């Protein structure tokens, strides 16, 4: 199992944070362009799922899987969007995303009086805590390149 990368978006689609661990394939475009593509895709998938779902789902879109990776998605009641790409063997990723929100984001961004809400996260402590959480997760596995 492995974690590839993480995006955190604001309610309005601003990329607040991007982290990368075991990503082997680079997109060839800037981080900003890639974030816009990712956010647009999420917006489209959420709309698609909400319109065609045969059931009234409170959770909505949570993940999609390809033959190479799985994209996991968590949206908070305040509209923050957490996207974590992993390999297909990763399990309990939703719990990891919820931990990221409650134990790291709330503690080191929301409770930080210097943090600017809805602006890219500049806190080195936040970045360190995200990295620690990911690397201590059983999902994380460093692949040799």
Backbone bond lengths (Angstrom), bond angles and torsions (degrees), N, CA, C in turn:
res aa  C-N    CA-C-N  psi(-1)  N-CA   C-N-CA  omega(-1)  CA-C   N-CA-C  phi
1 X - - - 1.455 - - 1.524 109.33 -
2 X 1.319 114.45 152.55 1.449 117.93 177.48 1.525 111.49 -158.50
3 X 1.306 114.88 154.15 1.459 122.84 173.77 1.519 106.85 -103.05
4 X 1.330 115.99 130.88 1.464 120.02 -179.45 1.524 112.33 -95.61
5 X 1.335 116.70 -58.56 1.466 118.98 -178.36 1.518 111.36 -158.62
6 X 1.334 114.37 166.54 1.463 122.82 -175.13 1.523 109.31 -136.72
7 X 1.326 115.40 136.17 1.458 122.44 172.34 1.519 107.43 -121.92
8 X 1.329 116.84 140.33 1.464 121.55 168.73 1.522 106.34 -124.52
9 X 1.334 115.75 123.00 1.454 122.30 -179.77 1.518 110.35 -113.95
10 X 1.330 116.36 147.94 1.460 121.18 172.71 1.524 108.69 -76.75
11 X 1.295 115.77 174.36 1.457 122.53 178.27 1.534 110.84 -58.33
12 X 1.321 117.25 -31.14 1.466 122.06 -176.87 1.525 113.52 -94.38
13 X 1.324 117.11 1.53 1.453 120.02 175.97 1.518 115.72 97.38
14 X 1.324 117.34 6.22 1.465 120.59 176.34 1.521 109.11 -72.61
15 X 1.320 116.71 132.86 1.463 120.24 175.63 1.524 108.28 -74.83
16 X 1.326 115.79 111.26 1.467 121.27 -178.99 1.525 111.49 -86.86
17 X 1.317 115.98 -32.89 1.470 119.48 -176.23 1.524 109.14 -157.62
18 X 1.329 115.44 143.02 1.452 121.58 171.72 1.523 107.38 -135.92
19 X 1.322 116.04 130.91 1.460 121.84 176.46 1.516 109.32 -130.78
20 X 1.308 115.65 147.30 1.456 121.02 -176.86 1.528 108.75 -137.23
21 X 1.345 116.41 136.71 1.455 120.26 -179.77 1.511 111.86 -124.36
22 X 1.287 117.72 -71.03 1.461 121.36 -173.90 1.524 110.20 -116.97
23 X 1.296 116.12 51.15 1.463 120.80 -178.79 1.526 108.45 -93.22
24 X 1.306 115.60 116.20 1.451 120.12 -177.02 1.526 112.55 -91.11
25 X 1.325 117.88 -31.77 1.455 122.18 -176.16 1.524 110.24 -105.07
26 X 1.304 117.11 119.19 1.465 121.92 177.32 1.519 108.89 -90.24
27 X 1.328 116.36 147.58 1.467 120.78 -174.95 1.519 113.47 -77.49
28 X 1.315 118.64 -23.47 1.448 121.16 -178.72 1.523 113.75 84.35
29 X 1.332 117.01 4.34 1.463 121.74 176.23 1.521 108.36 -122.03
30 X 1.323 117.24 168.42 1.458 119.82 -178.86 1.527 110.72 -67.56
31 X 1.323 115.04 159.80 1.464 120.58 178.14 1.526 110.34 -59.20
32 X 1.328 117.08 -38.47 1.465 121.50 -179.52 1.528 111.60 -65.30
33 X 1.341 116.56 -43.66 1.466 120.43 178.19 1.527 110.92 -64.99
34 X 1.323 115.73 -41.60 1.464 120.28 178.93 1.529 110.52 -63.25
35 X 1.333 117.16 -41.45 1.471 120.95 179.03 1.524 110.79 -63.26
36 X 1.330 117.75 -40.18 1.472 120.63 177.97 1.522 111.00 -63.90
37 X 1.323 116.61 -42.12 1.463 120.28 176.60 1.527 111.06 -61.83
38 X 1.326 116.23 -44.84 1.461 120.88 -179.74 1.530 110.60 -61.70
39 X 1.331 116.88 -47.36 1.460 119.79 -178.48 1.529 110.76 -63.98
40 X 1.321 117.13 -41.85 1.460 120.48 177.87 1.514 112.16 -61.77
41 X 1.336 116.24 -41.01 1.454 120.30 178.15 1.536 110.62 -64.34
42 X 1.338 116.81 -43.01 1.464 120.27 178.89 1.524 110.91 -61.22
43 X 1.325 116.03 -44.14 1.464 120.99 179.01 1.532 109.96 -58.79
44 X 1.320 116.77 -45.29 1.463 121.39 -179.11 1.526 111.92 -66.59
45 X 1.326 116.69 -44.89 1.471 119.95 -179.67 1.518 110.74 -63.51
46 X 1.335 117.28 -44.47 1.472 119.91 179.17 1.533 110.87 -59.94
47 X 1.311 116.39 -43.33 1.470 121.00 179.03 1.524 110.42 -63.27
48 X 1.319 116.45 -45.47 1.458 122.35 179.42 1.532 110.58 -59.46
49 X 1.319 116.73 -49.83 1.467 121.96 -178.54 1.528 110.69 -61.29
50 X 1.325 116.98 -44.19 1.464 120.34 -179.40 1.520 112.36 -64.66
51 X 1.325 117.36 -33.32 1.460 120.52 -177.03 1.520 113.49 -81.29
52 X 1.319 118.38 -34.71 1.465 118.80 -174.42 1.527 114.25 -103.96
53 X 1.317 117.72 -4.68 1.459 119.58 -177.82 1.532 110.67 -62.14
54 X 1.330 116.37 128.56 1.464 118.95 178.73 1.536 112.62 -76.00
55 X 1.305 116.81 -12.31 1.462 121.80 -179.33 1.524 109.67 -118.34
56 X 1.318 115.96 154.46 1.457 120.44 174.86 1.523 107.11 -84.24
57 X 1.313 115.90 95.93 1.458 120.72 -175.02 1.523 110.61 -96.08
58 X 1.319 116.07 124.33 1.466 120.53 176.72 1.522 110.89 -71.97
59 X 1.318 116.62 -31.75 1.458 121.38 -176.28 1.521 112.36 -80.04
60 X 1.323 117.92 -34.07 1.454 120.69 -177.92 1.521 111.36 67.85
61 X 1.322 115.07 -147.75 1.462 122.10 -178.12 1.527 110.36 -70.31
62 X 1.340 117.51 128.16 1.463 121.81 179.57 1.521 113.23 -120.86
63 X 1.321 118.25 -31.50 1.461 120.84 179.16 1.515 109.90 -167.30
64 X 1.313 115.18 162.83 1.455 120.46 164.81 1.518 107.80 -137.93
65 X 1.317 114.30 154.94 1.462 120.39 -175.12 1.520 109.25 -126.58
66 X 1.340 115.53 135.93 1.461 121.79 171.91 1.523 107.06 -111.87
67 X 1.300 116.52 -174.54 1.469 118.96 177.70 1.525 111.62 -73.54
68 X 1.342 118.01 -15.77 1.469 121.81 -174.96 1.524 114.56 -110.82
69 X 1.320 118.36 -29.73 1.465 121.05 -175.41 1.521 110.40 -155.96
70 X 1.342 115.38 169.46 1.458 122.16 174.73 1.520 108.49 -124.51
71 X 1.318 116.40 132.83 1.458 122.83 174.80 1.523 107.30 -99.35
72 X 1.338 117.09 121.42 1.463 123.20 -179.83 1.521 108.03 -106.03
73 X 1.334 116.00 141.13 1.456 120.97 -172.62 1.527 110.56 -133.76
74 X 1.330 115.55 132.90 1.460 121.75 174.46 1.520 107.55 -134.35
75 X 1.324 115.40 125.94 1.464 120.45 174.96 1.521 108.14 -115.40
76 X 1.328 116.10 129.03 1.460 121.30 -179.23 1.529 109.64 -84.16
77 X 1.336 117.55 164.01 1.465 119.77 176.89 1.540 113.35 -58.24
78 X 1.322 117.05 -26.40 1.463 120.26 179.26 1.528 112.67 -83.69
79 X 1.332 117.41 -2.56 1.459 120.97 176.56 1.511 115.60 97.15
80 X 1.332 118.51 0.28 1.473 119.94 174.75 1.519 108.77 -65.73
81 X 1.319 115.62 142.52 1.454 120.64 -178.63 1.524 109.21 -122.05
82 X 1.317 116.15 123.16 1.456 123.26 179.10 1.529 107.34 -110.72
83 X 1.325 116.66 126.81 1.464 122.58 -178.93 1.518 107.46 -126.46
84 X 1.327 116.15 123.14 1.462 121.00 179.88 1.520 108.40 -126.81
85 X 1.326 116.08 122.58 1.461 121.57 176.41 1.524 108.79 -96.56
86 X 1.333 115.46 128.81 1.466 121.94 -179.75 1.525 108.89 -133.39
87 X 1.316 115.46 173.83 1.453 117.37 170.41 1.527 108.01 -75.46
88 X 1.314 116.45 172.73 1.469 120.04 -173.91 1.525 114.20 -73.25
89 X 1.305 118.59 -13.27 1.456 120.88 -179.04 1.523 114.20 -85.69
90 X 1.318 117.94 -7.71 1.471 121.48 -176.21 1.529 111.09 -66.93
91 X 1.333 114.97 136.75 1.465 121.25 178.60 1.525 109.32 -127.42
92 X 1.320 115.98 159.18 1.462 123.96 179.14 1.532 112.10 59.13
93 X 1.313 116.69 34.49 1.461 120.81 -178.54 1.522 110.63 -72.10
94 X 1.314 117.72 -34.36 1.464 120.28 178.48 1.527 110.58 -58.12
95 X 1.327 116.56 -41.63 1.463 120.61 178.21 1.533 110.79 -63.82
96 X 1.327 116.65 -38.86 1.462 120.46 177.65 1.528 110.44 -63.68
97 X 1.317 117.59 -42.26 1.463 120.69 178.11 1.532 111.22 -65.43
98 X 1.313 116.52 -37.77 1.472 119.34 177.29 1.524 111.08 -67.18
99 X 1.324 117.56 -37.42 1.469 121.40 174.75 1.525 110.41 -63.93
100 X 1.308 116.03 -42.51 1.460 120.64 178.69 1.527 110.26 -57.85
101 X 1.304 116.28 -43.64 1.458 120.41 179.25 1.525 111.89 -67.31
102 X 1.338 116.16 -52.76 1.470 119.62 -172.51 1.528 113.97 -77.32
103 X 1.329 117.82 -37.07 1.459 120.37 -174.56 1.524 114.13 -94.69
104 X 1.316 117.26 -22.21 1.462 119.17 -177.10 1.532 110.89 -115.44
105 X 1.321 117.79 -57.98 1.461 120.01 -176.34 1.534 111.64 -60.92
106 X 1.316 117.17 -51.56 1.475 119.45 -179.29 1.523 111.82 -62.08
107 X 1.337 116.40 -41.21 1.462 120.52 -176.21 1.527 113.09 -71.64
108 X 1.346 116.84 -41.44 1.467 119.61 -170.02 1.530 114.97 -108.19
109 X 1.326 116.76 -3.25 1.467 119.82 174.51 1.515 109.99 -119.59
110 X 1.326 117.23 -59.54 1.467 120.21 -176.16 1.522 111.66 -62.53
111 X 1.316 117.71 -41.45 1.465 120.91 -178.62 1.525 113.47 -85.87
112 X 1.329 116.68 2.06 1.464 121.10 179.25 1.531 108.80 -91.03
113 X 1.330 118.08 113.66 1.471 119.55 -177.71 1.528 113.39 -66.41
114 X 1.312 118.13 -17.24 1.460 121.36 179.95 1.532 112.99 -88.56
115 X 1.333 116.66 -13.43 1.464 120.52 -177.48 1.525 110.37 -74.10
116 X 1.307 115.54 138.15 1.459 122.67 175.97 1.523 107.76 -95.74
117 X 1.335 116.97 114.94 1.464 120.33 180.00 1.523 109.70 -65.12
118 X 1.307 115.78 143.04 1.464 123.87 179.08 1.529 113.53 65.92
119 X 1.322 116.44 19.29 1.465 122.38 174.52 1.531 107.24 -121.42
120 X 1.325 117.90 152.70 1.473 119.31 178.27 1.534 111.55 -51.46
121 X 1.326 114.81 138.38 1.462 121.74 -175.70 1.528 109.39 -76.43
122 X 1.323 115.66 123.54 1.462 121.30 -177.17 1.538 112.77 -102.71
123 X 1.316 117.24 -13.68 1.458 122.11 -174.24 1.523 112.85 -62.68
124 X 1.328 115.56 120.20 1.463 120.59 176.85 1.531 110.84 -67.89
125 X 1.329 116.55 -32.10 1.462 120.43 177.91 1.529 110.31 -65.26
126 X 1.321 117.10 -42.60 1.463 120.93 176.02 1.529 110.03 -57.93
127 X 1.318 116.57 -48.32 1.466 121.37 -178.29 1.529 110.89 -61.19
128 X 1.318 116.40 -40.91 1.457 121.42 177.60 1.529 111.13 -63.30
129 X 1.336 116.79 -43.95 1.469 121.13 -179.05 1.527 111.98 -67.65
130 X 1.332 117.63 -36.02 1.468 120.40 175.03 1.521 109.01 -62.57
131 X 1.316 116.45 -47.60 1.460 121.36 -179.58 1.528 110.92 -60.19
132 X 1.322 117.33 -44.15 1.470 121.23 178.51 1.523 111.33 -61.24
133 X 1.347 116.61 -45.73 1.464 120.37 -178.95 1.530 110.62 -61.43
134 X 1.308 116.70 -44.96 1.467 120.14 -179.06 1.529 111.18 -64.51
135 X 1.318 116.22 -44.88 1.470 119.72 -175.60 1.524 113.26 -72.48
136 X 1.333 118.25 -23.31 1.470 118.70 177.21 1.532 111.53 -88.56
137 X 1.308 117.40 -8.42 1.461 121.59 179.16 1.528 109.96 -71.31
138 X 1.338 117.52 142.62 1.463 119.55 176.01 1.536 112.31 -65.35
139 X 1.323 117.08 -14.98 1.463 121.14 178.41 1.523 110.69 -72.80
140 X 1.329 116.18 -31.43 1.456 121.14 -175.29 1.523 110.79 -73.22
141 X 1.292 115.71 132.08 1.457 121.45 173.59 1.507 106.85 -148.57
142 X 1.281 116.29 123.94 1.460 121.01 179.38 1.510 108.88 -80.57
143 X 1.311 115.38 117.57 1.458 119.78 176.73 1.502 109.76 -90.68
144 X 1.295 116.67 140.16 1.463 118.56 177.00 1.529 108.26 -76.58
145 X 1.327 114.35 136.73 1.472 119.90 -175.42 1.495 112.25 -86.56
